[in-house]
């Protein structure tokens, strides 16, 4: 597991320069942003908008 952090250390440092809060998941060869999600236009959605989007996708 610590190899994942060693492999992605540059990505982790780059992302940590931006103000949070955020949740990133460190994978084998990448770091993925899980929260907040960006909408299709690349704009960060507010938590209430994400909840609305999730409800729509479940229907």
Secondary structure as a PSIPRED ss2 file (coil, helix, strand):
# PSIPRED VFORMAT (PSIPRED V4.0)

   1 X C   1.000  0.000  0.000
   2 X H   0.000  1.000  0.000
   3 X H   0.000  1.000  0.000
   4 X H   0.000  1.000  0.000
   5 X H   0.000  1.000  0.000
   6 X H   0.000  1.000  0.000
   7 X H   0.000  1.000  0.000
   8 X C   1.000  0.000  0.000
   9 X H   0.000  1.000  0.000
  10 X H   0.000  1.000  0.000
  11 X H   0.000  1.000  0.000
  12 X H   0.000  1.000  0.000
  13 X H   0.000  1.000  0.000
  14 X H   0.000  1.000  0.000
  15 X H   0.000  1.000  0.000
  16 X H   0.000  1.000  0.000
  17 X C   1.000  0.000  0.000
  18 X C   1.000  0.000  0.000
  19 X C   1.000  0.000  0.000
  20 X C   1.000  0.000  0.000
  21 X C   1.000  0.000  0.000
  22 X C   1.000  0.000  0.000
  23 X E   0.000  0.000  1.000
  24 X E   0.000  0.000  1.000
  25 X E   0.000  0.000  1.000
  26 X E   0.000  0.000  1.000
  27 X C   1.000  0.000  0.000
  28 X C   1.000  0.000  0.000
  29 X C   1.000  0.000  0.000
  30 X C   1.000  0.000  0.000
  31 X E   0.000  0.000  1.000
  32 X E   0.000  0.000  1.000
  33 X E   0.000  0.000  1.000
  34 X E   0.000  0.000  1.000
  35 X E   0.000  0.000  1.000
  36 X C   1.000  0.000  0.000
  37 X C   1.000  0.000  0.000
  38 X E   0.000  0.000  1.000
  39 X C   1.000  0.000  0.000
  40 X C   1.000  0.000  0.000
  41 X C   1.000  0.000  0.000
  42 X C   1.000  0.000  0.000
  43 X C   1.000  0.000  0.000
  44 X E   0.000  0.000  1.000
  45 X C   1.000  0.000  0.000
  46 X C   1.000  0.000  0.000
  47 X H   0.000  1.000  0.000
  48 X H   0.000  1.000  0.000
  49 X H   0.000  1.000  0.000
  50 X H   0.000  1.000  0.000
  51 X H   0.000  1.000  0.000
  52 X H   0.000  1.000  0.000
  53 X H   0.000  1.000  0.000
  54 X H   0.000  1.000  0.000
  55 X H   0.000  1.000  0.000
  56 X H   0.000  1.000  0.000
  57 X H   0.000  1.000  0.000
  58 X H   0.000  1.000  0.000
  59 X C   1.000  0.000  0.000
